[in-house]
Amino acid sequence: MDSRIPISTKMVLSLNGMYGVIAIVSFLAAFFTSFFTLQSFDIKTLAHMKDHNLERSNGEIINVLYTNIKINGEPVYQYNYVFHSKTGDFNWTSFQGGDHYAEGDQVVVEYQKSKPHINRIIGMSHSDRDLFSIALLFVVAIFLFLNFWIGNNRINILSNGEITRAILKKDDYSLLHQKLLTNRMTLSYITKNGCILETSRFIFHPPQNTEYTLIYHKSNPKKTIIVEHLPWFIQKEVRGIYNRFTAL
């Protein structure tokens, strides 16, 4: 079966349709948004891994800015400073909730010995959105992984599948006109060897039909794909694959 699935169809399934495209675009946007943060991640985290590479130096506040960002109701301030390292002077920025320093104040800066641009005023963060940027990238990466996992699982079912018709259980007919945030639909289907099985789905809209085209995995019939839930532009192609195979 795998050789009969067009590459274009495999690509669509691997991406899980538009969900995968959205996931890729979101991941790239989150990555580039947090690129600087990833390059110079908060030194408090790095200190636990490379404490022997940390050094300290005196610095001077050259500017204090209000950021309009609040953490637990406390405004976050941006402290621009200059400090001296063994490789030269660096102008950098740290962030902290609360107004702690004024222009001209002396501060202690800690930095990585081999990468002085990774630094901060002791007790502060090097970025105003470190945790948010990293957390967003992590969440989007999970979303991207799930889409590829779902897509490749569908390819596996198509490659080792049988086609059948599935009937919406009578208990679910009442859902046809409901307008809930999510609904659960249960389909009943018969495998090639005569077994009657059921499969369920959570859907974001009431089921539109009482009969569906279903593909189940030969060796594990509980793994199923509802053709009508695939991207609309490959549904005809997927049905055609099985129709050609059946006609041989």
C-alpha positions as CSV (number, residue, x, y, z in Angstrom):
1,M,0.0,0.0,0.0
2,D,2.8,2.4,0.8
3,S,4.1,2.5,-2.7
4,R,0.6,3.5,-4.0
5,I,0.4,6.6,-1.7
6,P,1.5,9.6,-3.7
7,I,4.4,11.7,-2.2
8,S,2.1,14.8,-2.1
9,T,-0.5,12.9,-0.1
10,K,2.3,11.7,2.3
11,M,3.5,15.2,2.8
12,V,0.0,16.5,3.5
13,L,-0.5,13.7,6.0
14,S,2.9,14.2,7.6
15,L,2.0,17.8,8.2
16,N,-1.5,16.8,9.5
17,G,-3.0,19.2,7.0
18,M,-3.1,22.9,7.8
19,Y,-2.5,22.2,11.5
20,G,1.1,21.2,10.6
21,V,1.6,24.3,8.5
22,I,0.4,26.4,11.4
23,A,2.7,24.5,13.7
24,I,5.7,25.0,11.5
25,V,5.0,28.7,11.0
26,S,4.4,29.2,14.8
27,F,7.6,27.3,15.6
28,L,9.7,29.4,13.2
29,A,8.2,32.6,14.6
30,A,8.8,31.5,18.2
31,F,12.3,30.4,17.4
32,F,13.3,33.7,15.8
33,T,11.5,35.6,18.5
34,S,13.5,33.8,21.2
35,F,16.7,33.5,19.2
36,F,18.6,36.1,21.2
37,T,17.3,34.6,24.5
38,L,18.5,31.2,23.4
39,Q,21.9,32.6,22.5
40,S,22.3,34.3,25.9
41,F,20.0,32.3,28.2
42,D,19.8,33.5,31.8
43,I,23.1,33.1,33.5
44,K,21.4,31.8,36.6
45,T,20.6,28.6,34.7
46,L,24.1,28.4,33.2
47,A,25.7,28.9,36.6
48,H,24.4,25.5,37.8
49,M,26.1,23.8,34.8
50,K,29.3,25.8,34.5
51,D,29.9,27.5,37.8
52,H,33.7,27.3,37.3
53,N,33.4,29.5,34.2
54,L,31.7,32.4,35.9
55,E,33.5,35.6,36.8
56,R,32.5,38.8,38.4
57,S,33.2,42.4,37.6
58,N,32.2,45.9,38.7
59,G,29.7,47.7,36.5
60,E,28.0,51.1,36.3
61,I,24.3,51.8,35.5
62,I,24.2,54.2,32.5
63,N,20.4,54.2,32.0
64,V,17.2,53.1,33.7
65,L,14.0,52.5,31.7
66,Y,10.4,51.6,32.6
67,T,9.3,48.6,30.5
68,N,5.5,48.6,30.9
69,I,5.8,45.0,31.9
70,K,4.6,43.7,35.3
71,I,5.4,40.6,37.2
72,N,3.0,39.8,40.1
73,G,1.8,43.4,39.9
74,E,5.4,44.8,40.2
75,P,6.7,46.9,37.3
76,V,9.9,45.6,35.6
77,Y,12.7,48.0,34.9
78,Q,15.4,47.8,32.3
79,Y,18.9,48.6,33.6
80,N,21.5,49.4,31.0
81,Y,25.1,49.1,32.3
82,V,28.7,48.9,31.3
83,F,31.2,46.5,32.8
84,H,34.8,45.4,32.2
85,S,35.8,41.9,31.4
86,K,39.2,40.4,30.4
87,T,38.2,40.7,26.8
88,G,37.1,44.3,27.0
89,D,34.2,46.5,28.1
90,F,30.6,45.5,27.4
91,N,27.4,47.4,27.4
92,W,24.5,45.2,28.3
93,T,21.1,45.1,29.9
94,S,19.4,43.4,32.8
95,F,15.8,43.4,34.0
96,Q,14.3,43.3,37.5
97,G,11.0,43.9,39.1
98,G,11.1,47.1,41.2
99,D,13.1,50.3,41.0
100,H,16.5,49.3,42.5
101,Y,19.1,51.4,40.9
102,A,19.6,54.9,39.5
103,E,21.9,56.2,36.8
104,G,25.5,56.2,38.0
105,D,25.0,53.5,40.6
106,Q,27.7,50.8,40.9
107,V,26.7,47.2,40.4
108,V,28.3,43.7,40.4
109,V,28.0,41.9,37.1
110,E,28.6,38.1,36.6
111,Y,29.5,36.7,33.2
112,Q,30.7,33.6,31.5
113,K,34.5,33.6,31.3
114,S,34.5,32.4,27.7
115,K,31.4,34.3,26.6
116,P,31.3,37.6,28.4
117,H,28.2,38.7,26.4
118,I,26.3,36.1,28.5
119,N,26.0,38.2,31.6
120,R,23.7,39.9,34.1
121,I,23.6,42.1,37.2
122,I,23.7,39.7,40.1
123,G,20.2,38.8,41.1
124,M,18.6,40.0,37.9
125,S,17.7,38.5,34.5
126,H,19.3,39.3,31.2
127,S,15.9,39.5,29.4
128,D,12.5,40.8,30.2
129,R,10.8,37.8,28.6
130,D,13.2,34.9,29.1
131,L,10.7,32.4,30.6
132,F,7.9,33.4,28.3
133,S,10.1,33.0,25.2
134,I,11.4,29.7,26.2
135,A,8.1,28.4,27.4
136,L,6.4,29.5,24.1
137,L,9.0,27.8,22.0
138,F,8.7,24.6,24.1
139,V,4.9,24.6,23.7
140,V,5.0,25.2,20.0
141,A,7.7,22.5,19.6
142,I,5.3,20.0,21.3
143,F,2.5,21.1,19.0
144,L,4.8,20.5,16.0
145,F,5.9,17.1,17.2
146,L,2.3,16.0,17.8
147,N,1.3,17.0,14.3
148,F,4.1,15.0,12.8
149,W,3.3,12.1,15.0
150,I,-0.4,12.1,14.1
151,G,0.5,12.5,10.4
152,N,3.0,9.6,10.3
153,N,0.6,7.4,12.3
154,R,-2.0,8.1,9.6
155,I,0.5,7.2,6.9
156,N,1.2,3.9,8.7
157,I,-2.5,3.1,8.8
158,L,-3.0,3.9,5.1
159,S,0.0,1.8,4.2
160,N,-1.4,-1.2,6.0
161,G,-5.1,-0.5,5.9
162,E,-8.5,-1.8,4.8
163,I,-11.4,0.3,3.8
164,T,-14.9,0.0,5.2
165,R,-18.0,1.9,6.0
166,A,-18.7,3.2,9.5
167,I,-22.1,4.1,11.0
168,L,-22.7,6.8,13.6
169,K,-24.2,5.1,16.7
170,K,-27.8,5.9,17.3
171,D,-27.0,7.4,20.7
172,D,-25.0,10.1,18.9
173,Y,-27.7,11.1,16.5
174,S,-28.9,13.6,19.0
175,L,-25.6,15.4,18.6
176,L,-26.3,16.3,15.0
177,H,-28.1,19.6,16.0
178,Q,-26.2,20.4,19.2
179,K,-23.9,23.4,19.3
180,L,-21.4,22.5,22.0
181,L,-17.7,23.4,22.2
182,T,-16.7,19.7,21.7
183,N,-18.7,16.6,21.0
184,R,-17.8,12.9,21.1
185,M,-18.9,10.7,18.2
186,T,-18.8,7.0,18.2
187,L,-18.7,5.0,14.9
188,S,-19.4,1.3,14.5
189,Y,-17.7,-0.6,11.7
190,I,-17.1,-4.2,10.4
191,T,-13.7,-5.5,9.6
192,K,-12.9,-7.8,6.7
193,N,-13.0,-10.9,8.9
194,G,-16.5,-9.9,10.2
195,C,-15.5,-8.4,13.6
196,I,-17.8,-5.5,14.7
197,L,-15.7,-2.7,16.4
198,E,-16.2,0.8,17.5
199,T,-14.0,3.9,17.3
200,S,-14.6,7.3,19.0
201,R,-13.5,10.9,18.3
202,F,-13.7,14.2,20.0
203,I,-14.9,16.8,17.5
204,F,-15.3,20.6,17.6
205,H,-18.6,20.6,15.7
206,P,-21.6,18.2,15.6
207,P,-21.2,15.3,13.2
208,Q,-22.4,16.1,9.7
209,N,-23.2,12.6,8.6
210,T,-24.5,9.3,9.9
211,E,-22.2,7.2,7.6
212,Y,-18.4,7.7,7.1
213,T,-15.6,6.1,5.1
214,L,-13.2,4.5,7.5
215,I,-9.8,2.9,7.0
216,Y,-8.4,0.6,9.7
217,H,-5.0,-1.0,10.3
218,K,-5.0,-4.7,9.2
219,S,-3.0,-5.9,12.2
220,N,-4.5,-3.5,14.7
221,P,-8.1,-2.8,13.5
222,K,-8.6,-0.3,16.4
223,K,-6.3,2.1,14.7
224,T,-8.5,4.0,12.3
225,I,-8.7,7.0,10.0
226,I,-12.0,8.7,9.1
227,V,-11.5,9.8,5.5
228,E,-14.0,12.7,5.9
229,H,-11.8,14.1,8.7
230,L,-8.7,14.3,6.4
231,P,-8.0,17.5,4.5
232,W,-10.7,17.9,1.9
233,F,-8.2,18.0,-1.0
234,I,-6.8,14.5,-0.4
235,Q,-10.0,12.7,0.5
236,K,-10.7,11.8,-3.1
237,E,-7.1,10.7,-3.6
238,V,-7.3,8.4,-0.6
239,R,-10.5,6.8,-1.7
240,G,-9.1,6.4,-5.1
241,I,-6.1,4.5,-3.8
242,Y,-8.3,1.8,-2.2
243,N,-10.8,1.7,-5.1
244,R,-7.9,1.0,-7.6
245,F,-6.6,-1.7,-5.2
246,T,-10.0,-3.3,-4.9
247,A,-10.6,-3.3,-8.6
248,L,-7.3,-5.2,-9.3
